[in-house]
Amino acid sequence: MAPSKGIIPFNKPYAGEAAVSAVNRVLQGQTFAGGGPFTQRCKDYFSERFGFEHTFLTSSCTDALEMCALLLDLKEGDEIIVPSYTYVTSALAFRRQGANIIFADSQARHPNINIQTLDKLISPKTKAIVAVHYAGMGSNLYQLKELCTTHNLVLIEDAAQAIDAYFDNKPLGSFGQLACMSFHETKNIHCGEGGMLIVNDDKFTGRAQILLDKGTNRSDFRRGLVKKYECVDIGSSFLASELQAAFLYGQLEHLDAIQSTRLNIWNRYNDAFQDLPTGWIPFVPELSRHNAHCFYLTLPSEYTWSDLTQFLKKRNISSVTHYQALHKSPFFKNTYQGEDLCHADYFTNSLVRLPLFAELTLEQQLRIIESVFEFERQVSI
Ligand SMILES: *Cc1c(COP(=O)(O)O)cnc(C)c1O
């Protein structure tokens, strides 16, 4: 079989020379646990490049979200507003700390949270709104911030997919009091499993450090402020090891190259698919400059995502849908008492992500594009 007909994977995590050599440096050294020199380099990079002054490298974005839940000091009955169309831990991190999750709908043309529906979801028990930047696209962030200020709520950005993505030229991750990023192998920049908490409100910084230090005042000890460190709060082992930090730093050194490759691929899909019927290609929200995290199509309601993924599978192309709306999930559906979330349902039924990774070749991409048009011709007869 000709190599061009081999299976095109949905994702192929990129390692890169720099990541490999950084990991080798850790292996030759003495520091393997978290908080070492590579952790510091990553933190410096995030501060210099994106202006994130207070970052905490964690083992996952889920960890960072769980730190947010702890920082909120949730009490029984407290409510957190989360879009239904998102990854499970955007909601579970808060549920685990006892919060009631209030699910919000998506926008009609974009999976992000629908700001128009929020007024009626906010109650005296609401503590925070989680804004997920789907596909690395931010939307309505000024209005979200304003709404949170008016109601005294914490804005938390689930910026898992949003490294090097911007809203009104400001980096995603800089809008909420708290923001979380993921460095899971499915994201643009990764270290296998990894994440980061970004603290943009100083009132949370000291306590975030204590949570990361497993509930101790170890950072005071490191700075010589106390003779011994002791248990001062709750906490857990959230931090990333130096192995993860080194791999991540190597990836950051290639960030510009990775991003420009991904953006080229994204734009090639987007240009080619201008000829598809309206509504199939992604709508990029106003003021959003995305990071080519993923390219997706949304099919008209007569079809479901599996019609296209099956069709592509027969042509050796792996494509996948994304989230299943959480308000209808086995875990949440029995307690869900809100309204129908028709846009979240629509993205659940219709969304298909196409292969997008740094090493996708032009030839492979043209094969994917051709196959999508073949599907479209077949269904539109
Ligand atoms: C990937 C992702 C997460 C989870 O990230 P982990 O690092 O795997 O914990 C959470 N939220 C969103 C929106 C994601 O895309």
The ligand as a MOL file (V3000), in Angstrom:
LIG
                    3D

  0  0  0     0  0            999 V3000
M  V30 BEGIN CTAB
M  V30 COUNTS 15 15 0 0 0
M  V30 BEGIN ATOM
M  V30 1 C -7.9050 19.1980 28.2760 0
M  V30 2 C -8.9080 19.9660 29.0270 0
M  V30 3 C -9.0260 19.8730 30.4190 0
M  V30 4 C -8.2620 18.8850 31.2400 0
M  V30 5 O -6.8970 19.0230 31.1570 0
M  V30 6 P -5.9480 17.9570 31.8930 0
M  V30 7 O -4.6090 18.6080 31.8250 0
M  V30 8 O -6.0310 16.6920 31.1050 0
M  V30 9 O -6.4320 17.8000 33.2820 0
M  V30 10 C -9.9510 20.6750 31.0690 0
M  V30 11 N -10.7130 21.5380 30.3800 0
M  V30 12 C -10.6520 21.6400 29.0410 0
M  V30 13 C -11.5140 22.6360 28.3410 0
M  V30 14 C -9.7600 20.8540 28.3180 0
M  V30 15 O -9.6990 20.9670 26.9780 0
M  V30 END ATOM
M  V30 BEGIN BOND
M  V30 1 1 1 2
M  V30 2 1 2 3
M  V30 3 2 2 14
M  V30 4 1 3 4
M  V30 5 2 3 10
M  V30 6 1 4 5
M  V30 7 1 5 6
M  V30 8 2 6 7
M  V30 9 1 6 8
M  V30 10 1 6 9
M  V30 11 1 10 11
M  V30 12 2 11 12
M  V30 13 1 12 13
M  V30 14 1 12 14
M  V30 15 1 14 15
M  V30 END BOND
M  V30 END CTAB
M  END
